Amino acid sequence: PGNDEAAKKVIAERVKRLEAEADAAPDHALAHFAAGVAAHYCGHQYGSTVDEKRDYSRRALKQLEHTRPAFDFEPRVYVYLAISHFRLGQDKEAQELIEKAIPLATNDPDVYYCRAEIFQKVNVDRALADIEKSAVARRLGIGQHTLLSLPPDPESPGSYGQFADAFLRLPRERKLYSQQPDPDRKIV
């Protein structure tokens, strides 16, 4: 518990710093993406009350909205936007956004998992089919996400801080690598 609270405090401060840096650079889509993703995961991992989780979801939305249209090709933008709307009870927006992620990432198991979560109360059959697609893709090892070459960050108590910090360093360090899935291995 003590370590969790200390980590929560450090990560929350890092999220605030990332948000401030992104807000200071309104046209820097990657900075907004990093701040939005950091807020998303901070709320998911460290939000201890419903209100705290919702606050982080609102903060994630604020940042992620600045990533479009620059990153309209990136399915993760739509996933994070959709899940943030979903966590705020904005189901219609969540459904519309997750549908935009599907054609951009047909082999990404997480996209199907998130769509299942969003549609579970509206279309159970579809949600179950999406869970199956997600499970099959994971078993086959296809649809891996973009890989980051993360340099060690001794100040960070957890991977979320390293992840967000690495995004801000990417344009300068150029340490982004992409693992392309085998195009012949598709989710059926």
KAUR-V330271 format. One line per field, one symbol per residue. ss: DSSP state (@ for helix, = for strand, . for the rest). phi: phi as a letter, one per 40 degrees, with the letter a starting at -180 (. if undefined). Layout:
BEGIN
ss: ???
phi: ???
END
This chain:
BEGIN
ss: .@@@@@@@@@@@@@@@@@@@@@@.....@@@@@@@@@@@@@@@@@@...@@@@@@@@@@@@@@@@@@.......@@@@@@@@@@@@@...@@@@@@@@@@@@......@@@@@@@@@@@....@@@@@@@@@@@@@@@@@......==..........@@@@@@@@@@@@@@@..==...........
phi: .ccccccdcccccccdccccccccbdccdccccccccccdcccccbccbdccccdcccccddcccccbcdbcccccdccccccccdccgccdcccccccccdccacbccccccccccccdccacccccccccdcccccccgbgccdbbccccbccccacccccccccccddccfbbbbbcccccbbcc
END
